Amino acid sequence: HLRSEKRGLTDEQIKFFGFKSTPPYFLCRSLTEKLIGQGCTVAGVPGFYQHENGYWTVKFTSRTSGILIPAVGMDGLIKGAQIMLDTPIRDKNDPSDKTGAKYIWLSSSSKNMGTTSGSPVHFVGRFPARTVYVTEGLLKADIAHCLINRSIVATAGANNVSALNEVFKALAQGGTELIIEAQDMAKEQGMECRRLAWDPNYKGIDDWQLALRKREKQGEYYPSWEPPVSYLRAIRK
C-alpha cells in the first residue's frame, strides 16, 4: 500500500519513517516482555497496560490491525503512534453511508495501568526552518515532505489543533517567519500566514505532488528528498 501510486513511498522512506505493520494479538505479551527484558519501561507508554493476570502487554487486536505511523516531535522523539486501519471501524449506531474511522491512536487508556497518547502534533523536516507548512494527517505530512522537501507540521485532524499554539511558539523562537496553510493562532506569534492552493481535483498536498511527479517522470526529474535533521539527530543519539 505504501509503495502504491496512491502513496508513492520507496522502501528507503518506509524504513526511515518507521512505518510498521501492527503485530498479531498472540505476540503482544512476548513482545512486551522482550522490551522489559531489554531494560525498557513500558508503564506510562501509550498502548501498554497491565493485564488482569499481572503481566504487561500492549493493546493490538485483529480489529485494529493496520500500519503504525509514528507521531514525532521537533526533538525527533516519538510522542505517540496512529494506526492506519486495514478495515475502517464503524460504530453499530453509525448510518449506513458512513465509512467509519480510518485512523486511530494507539492507546490503552481504558485498560489497567494504561494511558493515552492524546493527539500529539507531528513534525517532519528541518528545524529551525524559515518556512513551515501545516497540514492535516501524519502520513500525508511525511509523504508531502518526501515530495517537496519542506518542513511540515501535521495535526491528526481538523479538530485537533489545540496543541498548535505551543508548536508555533517554539517555531517562532527557532526563527520561523512564514507559516503556509496555518491556523490564525500563528499570527499571534508574529508570523505571516499564507494559504497554499492547488488543483481542487486533488484531495491534498500529497495527491497533488504525486500527480506532478508523474508528469515530471518523462524528464526523469524528481524533487529531492533527504532525511530531516531532527531524525538524524535522534538516530545519532
Secondary structure as UniProt FT lines:
FT   TURN            2..3
FT   TURN            5..7
FT   HELIX           11..17
FT   STRAND          20..21
FT   HELIX           25..27
FT   HELIX           28..37
FT   TURN            38..39
FT   TURN            43..44
FT   TURN            46..47
FT   STRAND          48..50
FT   TURN            52..53
FT   STRAND          56..58
FT   TURN            63..64
FT   STRAND          66..72
FT   TURN            74..75
FT   STRAND          78..89
FT   TURN            92..93
FT   TURN            96..97
FT   STRAND          101..105
FT   TURN            109..110
FT   TURN            112..113
FT   STRAND          122..124
FT   STRAND          131..136
FT   HELIX           138..148
FT   STRAND          151..155
FT   TURN            158..159
FT   TURN            162..163
FT   HELIX           164..173
FT   TURN            174..175
FT   STRAND          178..180
FT   HELIX           184..189
FT   STRAND          192..194
FT   TURN            200..201
FT   HELIX           205..216
FT   HELIX           217..219
FT   HELIX           229..236
//
